[in-house]
């Protein structure tokens, strides 16, 4: 039986909820009533990239099911230790495209700030799971160099906050960063890429909403949900407020073997996103990061799934099927 009743975590702040997240795979499996012999996590995979799962997100998982699609996204498994040609530590060459530490410029007219290395959940397919955050983030001590670059690059119109997850930063830190970006006259848009509100809806605080909807820059929030069960009625009120107050809400997903490589699953996700006020934006082919070979879906299967989605859904519910190619001027559509 799938447990769909949301737990009563809302008496805690989002920071307190994060502090209580699962970090021990055995504890998570025990909570889910799964015998660890059915799905043995490995200490080696855990040491390379630790487990972190908010309890709200764990409560969305089906108890007793070792193949639950939410669980398989976060549990360290021995498949991560399999190496394969073409699966790299830096699969999209982030470090080659950083003119100053913590700032990436891959595409014309926009730049990306690596704001933090922290995430609310450690997704096993994360393309930055090996990223050297300690020396390559736009932390407060390094931010001045990134801001100076942005001031000089007058062709940049949009700044993207990424990480890690930028919403791991406290609201007052985001406000300070936003004020610094607002002061650069040629900037027009602020885009935030985040998974945290998906796995922890209480992160969408009134303070965050007030800041994001009062900023001079036109705000865009790109969520990251891969499966319809990651979303619930708890998301709707805060997302509705953001939408009503002018924030463009989009979602990007990653196509993942054994998790969402099914046309019904993908269609359900698009429908669920729209029901909470979010438009599907991208469906990414996996970035080929070391440790994620078992998640890869072939291009042939991806294209067929996308074709079937197009036959079932209206155009505004069909995300663009893309991959990131190093050196390309934009995300590259699959044809």
Secondary structure, 3 states (H helix, E strand, C coil): CCCCCCCCCCCCCHHHHHHCCECCHHHHHHHCCCCCCCCCCCHHHHHHCCCCECHHHHCCCCCCCCCCCCHHHHCCCHHHHCCCCCCECCCCCHHHHCCECCEECCCCCEEEEECCCCCCCCCCCCCCCCCCCCCCCCCCCCHHHHHHHHHHCCCCCEEEEECCCHHHCCHHHHHHHHHHHHCCCCCCEEEEEECHHHHCHHHCCHHHHHHHHHCCCEEEEEECCCCHHHCCHHHHHHHHHHHHCCCEEEEEEECCCCCCCCHHHHHHHHHHHHHCCCEEEEEECCCCECCCHHHCCCHHHHHHHHHHHHHHCCHHHCCEEEECCCCCCCCEECC
